[in-house]
Structure formats: C-alpha cells, structure tokens
Amino acid sequence: MTNVYIISAPSGSGKSTLVEKVQPLVPQLDFSVSYTTRQPRGNEQNGREYFFVSRMQFDQMVKRAEFLEHAEVFGNCYGTAKRFLDQARQNGHDLLLDIDVQGAAQIKRKLPEAVSIFILPPDRKTLEARLRHRSLDKEEVIQRRLVTASREIEKYREYDYILINDRLEDSVEALKAILLAERRKHSGSTDTEILAKAERCRLSNLGERLEPILASFATAATPGGR
C-alpha cells in the first residue's frame, strides 16, 4: 500500500527545509516536485524545487488531466502531476506532497486516506523574520504573504497533524516520526516510541501551545498563495 502524505505551511515556515532533511531519513519515500508557471527564485533549479513551465504548457497538462490538483495563485499556476503517484505505487513506495491548503483540500477529496500535516511557525514575528531573511521578495509581497499566512493557518483544524517548526532538529525528528508511525500502522507493526512522538503532534495533544501562535496571526485574511 502506498501512503500519501500531504505537507502544507505558510510561505517561509521552513517546510521545504524540513522535507529536504527528512527524505534521506525515511527509506522508500518519494517526493512529488510540483509544476509552476512562475519564474525561478534565487538558486531554484528546474526539476528540484519545481518544474518551471510556460502557461501554455501548464494549460495543456490540465487539458490532458495530468494533475492530481492544480490552482492559480497570485497569477501563477501550480500543480501536482499524477505520474508521481503512479510511479510510487509501481515501486511500492510512499509519496510526499508539498502543497498549499487549496491543493491539500483537492487531494483529500480524491484521496481521503491521505495523511495531512500542517507546519506552523512559532509565531508571526518569526515568520516575518524568515521571509525577510530570504531576501527574495519585495516589501509588499512580504506583507501579502503574512496576510495569506493568517488565512492559511485558519485551516489548521482540517489537518491530521500539527507540527510547530521552532527548532529544526526537533521538527525533523517529529516529521520523521509521523511518517514512520503512519507507515507502521498500515503495516501492522508497532514502535511505541515513534508512535508516542507522532501522537504529540495531534491537535488534541498540543493544548495551550497553539493559543499564542494563533493569536499572533489574528489579522484580516485575503486570498493567498504558494
């Protein structure tokens, strides 16, 4: 059985770094690289962070029904190709999807058994600092992403797990535990330590830790992006 994991987070939350760090730690885990019509940023490379395609190419893929999910955000299109899921199933691997809340909702409708994980920054101030540290966006874009983050974070209850990305090392270990715990549930084997670490990321077990984080993002929300 192929387990499908959905990871979502506001831009700048460290999601890409977490995915990059956890992949070598979990065997037989494939990663779906999304397609986009936006231009590369910084040191991004085609086929690594994204497949960068023209709007015409993207529209052709939509017409051929090649996407599991796709959306237009801030004038750019993003999509997850079906071929990655087909390849994972053929190889007997699990599949990790790095997609936003819009895409996650689409995937859950098509694959309700998919496991969803939402990455939260420690607070709004930390997220803003991370966005500025990237030096990739203009001020108005940073402010737009912060407002978008507020809107996306409102969806946290729709996810199976909530991972607060405060210390990178701890977050990597928590994400690894979630992936392995879900895999072992389906395989019938148990590891109490891994299961316990994963369960700590369940909404019901986060308790008061969430309150100050959510309060820091209590701002008006607008349509957002990836």
C-alpha positions as CSV (number, residue, x, y, z in Angstrom):
1,M,0.0,0.0,0.0
2,T,1.3,3.5,-0.9
3,N,0.9,6.0,1.9
4,V,0.3,9.6,0.7
5,Y,1.5,12.4,2.9
6,I,0.4,16.0,2.4
7,I,2.5,18.7,3.9
8,S,1.2,22.3,3.9
9,A,2.5,25.5,5.5
10,P,2.6,29.3,5.1
11,S,5.4,30.5,2.9
12,G,8.6,30.9,4.9
13,S,7.6,28.4,7.6
14,G,10.6,26.1,6.7
15,K,8.6,23.4,5.1
16,S,11.0,22.9,2.2
17,T,13.9,22.6,4.5
18,L,12.1,20.0,6.7
19,V,11.2,18.0,3.6
20,E,14.8,18.1,2.4
21,K,16.1,17.0,5.8
22,V,13.6,14.2,6.4
23,Q,13.8,12.5,2.9
24,P,17.1,10.7,3.5
25,L,15.9,9.5,6.9
26,V,12.8,7.7,5.6
27,P,13.5,4.9,3.1
28,Q,11.2,4.3,0.1
29,L,9.8,7.8,0.3
30,D,9.2,9.6,-3.0
31,F,8.7,13.3,-3.3
32,S,6.4,15.0,-5.8
33,V,8.0,18.0,-7.4
34,S,5.2,20.5,-8.4
35,Y,4.8,22.2,-11.7
36,T,4.5,26.0,-11.8
37,T,4.3,28.9,-14.3
38,R,6.1,31.3,-12.0
39,Q,9.8,32.3,-12.6
40,P,12.6,30.6,-10.5
41,R,13.7,32.5,-7.4
42,G,17.2,32.7,-6.1
43,N,19.0,29.5,-6.6
44,E,16.0,27.4,-7.5
45,Q,16.6,24.8,-10.2
46,N,14.2,23.2,-12.7
47,G,13.2,19.8,-11.5
48,R,14.5,20.3,-8.0
49,E,12.2,22.9,-6.2
50,Y,9.7,23.0,-9.1
51,F,9.3,22.1,-12.8
52,F,9.1,25.6,-14.4
53,V,6.8,25.6,-17.4
54,S,5.0,28.1,-19.6
55,R,1.4,28.9,-19.1
56,M,0.7,27.2,-22.4
57,Q,2.4,24.0,-21.3
58,F,0.6,24.1,-18.0
59,D,-2.8,24.6,-19.7
60,Q,-2.1,21.6,-22.0
61,M,-1.3,19.4,-18.9
62,V,-4.6,20.5,-17.4
63,K,-6.5,19.6,-20.6
64,R,-4.8,16.2,-20.6
65,A,-5.9,15.6,-17.0
66,E,-2.3,15.1,-15.9
67,F,-2.7,16.8,-12.4
68,L,-3.9,15.4,-9.1
69,E,-4.5,19.0,-8.1
70,H,-3.9,22.4,-9.5
71,A,-4.6,26.1,-8.7
72,E,-3.9,29.6,-9.8
73,V,-2.4,31.8,-7.1
74,F,-1.4,35.4,-7.5
75,G,-1.4,35.0,-11.3
76,N,0.8,31.9,-11.3
77,C,-0.3,28.3,-11.7
78,Y,0.8,25.3,-9.5
79,G,0.0,21.7,-10.0
80,T,0.9,18.2,-8.7
81,A,1.3,15.6,-11.5
82,K,-0.5,12.3,-11.3
83,R,2.6,10.5,-12.6
84,F,4.4,10.7,-9.3
85,L,1.6,8.8,-7.5
86,D,1.6,6.2,-10.3
87,Q,5.4,5.8,-10.0
88,A,5.3,5.5,-6.2
89,R,2.6,2.8,-6.4
90,Q,4.5,0.9,-9.1
91,N,7.6,0.9,-6.9
92,G,5.9,0.2,-3.6
93,H,7.0,3.5,-2.2
94,D,5.2,6.2,-0.2
95,L,4.7,9.6,-1.6
96,L,5.2,13.0,0.0
97,L,3.3,16.0,-1.4
98,D,4.4,19.6,-0.6
99,I,1.3,21.6,-1.5
100,D,-0.7,24.6,-0.1
101,V,-4.1,24.5,1.6
102,Q,-6.0,24.7,-1.7
103,G,-4.2,21.8,-3.2
104,A,-4.5,19.8,0.1
105,A,-8.2,20.1,0.0
106,Q,-8.4,18.8,-3.5
107,I,-6.1,15.9,-2.7
108,K,-8.2,14.9,0.4
109,R,-11.3,14.8,-1.8
110,K,-9.7,12.5,-4.2
111,L,-7.6,10.5,-1.7
112,P,-9.4,10.7,1.7
113,E,-6.9,8.2,3.2
114,A,-4.0,10.7,2.7
115,V,-2.3,11.8,5.9
116,S,-2.2,15.6,6.2
117,I,0.5,17.6,8.2
118,F,0.4,21.3,8.8
119,I,3.6,23.1,9.6
120,L,3.2,26.1,11.9
121,P,5.9,28.8,12.5
122,P,6.4,29.6,16.2
123,D,4.7,33.0,15.8
124,R,4.1,35.7,13.2
125,K,7.2,37.7,14.2
126,T,9.4,34.7,13.5
127,L,7.7,34.0,10.1
128,E,8.2,37.7,9.1
129,A,11.9,37.4,10.0
130,R,12.3,34.3,8.0
131,L,10.6,35.9,4.9
132,R,12.9,38.9,5.2
133,H,16.0,36.7,5.6
134,R,15.3,35.0,2.3
135,S,15.6,38.4,0.6
136,L,13.6,37.1,-2.3
137,D,10.5,39.3,-2.1
138,K,9.7,43.0,-2.2
139,E,8.1,44.6,0.9
140,E,4.5,44.4,-0.5
141,V,5.0,40.8,-1.3
142,I,6.2,40.0,2.2
143,Q,3.2,41.8,3.7
144,R,0.9,39.9,1.3
145,R,2.4,36.6,2.4
146,L,1.9,37.4,6.0
147,V,-1.7,38.2,5.5
148,T,-2.0,35.0,3.4
149,A,-0.4,33.1,6.3
150,S,-3.2,34.2,8.6
151,R,-5.8,32.9,6.2
152,E,-4.0,29.5,5.7
153,I,-3.5,29.0,9.4
154,E,-7.2,29.2,9.9
155,K,-7.3,25.8,8.2
156,Y,-5.1,24.0,10.7
157,R,-8.0,22.0,12.2
158,E,-8.5,20.3,8.8
159,Y,-5.1,18.5,9.2
160,D,-4.3,15.3,10.9
161,Y,-1.1,16.5,12.5
162,I,0.2,20.0,13.5
163,L,4.0,20.4,13.6
164,I,5.3,23.6,15.2
165,N,8.6,24.3,13.5
166,D,10.6,26.0,16.3
167,R,13.9,24.1,16.5
168,L,14.8,22.5,13.1
169,E,16.4,19.3,14.7
170,D,13.3,18.6,16.8
171,S,10.9,19.3,13.9
172,V,12.8,16.9,11.6
173,E,12.6,14.2,14.2
174,A,8.9,14.9,14.7
175,L,8.1,14.8,11.0
176,K,10.1,11.6,10.6
177,A,8.1,10.0,13.5
178,I,4.8,11.0,11.9
179,L,5.8,9.4,8.5
180,L,7.1,6.2,10.1
181,A,4.2,5.9,12.6
182,E,1.6,6.1,9.8
183,R,3.5,3.6,7.7
184,R,3.8,1.2,10.6
185,K,0.1,1.5,11.4
186,H,-0.7,0.2,7.9
187,S,1.9,-2.5,8.0
188,G,0.7,-3.8,11.4
189,S,4.0,-3.3,13.2
190,T,4.3,-1.0,16.2
191,D,7.1,1.1,17.8
192,T,5.8,2.7,20.9
193,E,8.5,5.5,21.0
194,I,7.8,6.5,17.4
195,L,4.0,6.4,17.9
196,A,4.2,8.5,21.0
197,K,6.4,11.1,19.3
198,A,3.9,11.3,16.4
199,E,0.9,11.5,18.7
200,R,2.3,14.6,20.4
201,C,1.7,16.4,17.1
202,R,-2.0,15.6,17.2
203,L,-4.2,18.7,17.6
204,S,-5.8,17.2,20.8
205,N,-2.3,16.9,22.4
206,L,-1.0,20.4,21.6
207,G,-3.2,22.1,24.2
208,E,-2.1,25.6,25.2
209,R,1.0,25.6,22.8
210,L,-1.3,26.7,20.0
211,E,-3.0,29.6,21.6
212,P,-0.2,32.2,21.5
213,I,0.7,31.2,17.9
214,L,-2.8,31.6,16.6
215,A,-3.2,34.9,18.5
216,S,-0.1,36.3,16.8
217,F,-1.7,35.7,13.4
218,A,-5.1,37.2,14.3
219,T,-5.2,39.5,11.4
220,A,-7.5,40.0,8.4
221,A,-7.0,37.3,5.7
222,T,-7.0,37.7,1.9
223,P,-6.7,35.2,-0.9
224,G,-3.2,33.7,-0.7
225,G,-0.6,31.6,-2.3
226,R,2.3,29.2,-2.6
